[in-house]
Amino acid sequence: MTANPGAGRWLVTGAAGMLGQDVLAALRDAGIEAAGLRRADLDITDPAAVRAAVEGAAVVVNCAAWTDVDGAETAEEAATAVNGTGVRVLAAACADAGARLLHVSTDYVLPGNAAQPYPEDAETGPVNAYGRSKLVGERAVAELLPEDGYIVRTAWLYGEHGANFVATMLKLAAQRDTLDVVDDQHGQPTWSYALARHLVDLGLAALAGKAPGGVYHGTASGRTTWMRLAREAYRLSGLDPERIRPTTSEAFVRPAVRPAFSVLAHDGWSAAGLEPLADWRAQLAEAITRPAFADLLGLPSTK
């Protein structure tokens, strides 16, 4: 690894989460000095603590979030305190410190009823409390950091660190002969480490004055359904994809409404001189060889 002192010092909040851990790994791979703060290390709703943490940072990557989508339905105020108020505190501190803020948001700020991929400037309209809480955070970044704020929406995230759909499907392969998975929700499965690498590239482009502030869609290229994602994970793992059977969302009623269409367009990356993330199949094929996934089925792994 070659050091990259020109990148300055980076700060990653929410560093214990799936994406936060991968962002720190991607920064190490790029030779960039970085500090990671977990929830126990930093309360992003505390202005004084946030100002102290941000001081001297060139780039802040905010992975801290309330992520319990169903839980937010009965605790919207608590979710908004983290996803909205906390983000405003962080954006204000970055504005004062002259730091770029890369804020990770979600497709859930959109209504999910489109027929074509949502562009970055699509009208928002969340259908659940979690989406509303995240939209409050987006608006704070846009207001306080119009030039140095980067809102990166992601969706259908999976990775090595923590619970996620792909890992769950592979675990259940040893427990059940067949699985019923919804086939009427459309989106872009995104490997957290692939997104992490793009966040690092975006931050470097921002520091170089090449990437304008605003909204970026950090999801894999292509599109699929949960059922087809599960089948592809099985195929790549040497399992019979037909063990995954299609069903509808009505068969799995959840407290929070899920968007039926979470396919995002990626035109914003060209403005930063960067390519969009790779196709979801290519990401999955690489991710599934990593130890956390491969170990579930005794497959060969790479690092």
Secondary structure, DSSP 8 states (H G I E B T S, - for coil): ----GGG--EEEESTTSHHHHHHHHHHHHTT--EEEE-TTT--TT-HHHHHHHHTT-SEEEE------TTGGGT-HHHHHIIIIIIHHHHHHHHHHHT-EEEEEEEGGGS-S--SS-B-TT-----SSHHHHHHHHHHHHHHHH-TTTEEEEEE-SEE-SSS--HHHHHHHHHTT-S-EEEE-S-EE--EEHHHHHHHHHHHHHHHHTT-S-SEEEE-S-BS-EEHHHHHHHHHHHTTS-GGGEEEE-GGGS--SS---SB--B--THHHHTT-----BHHHHHHHHTTSHHHHHHHT-----
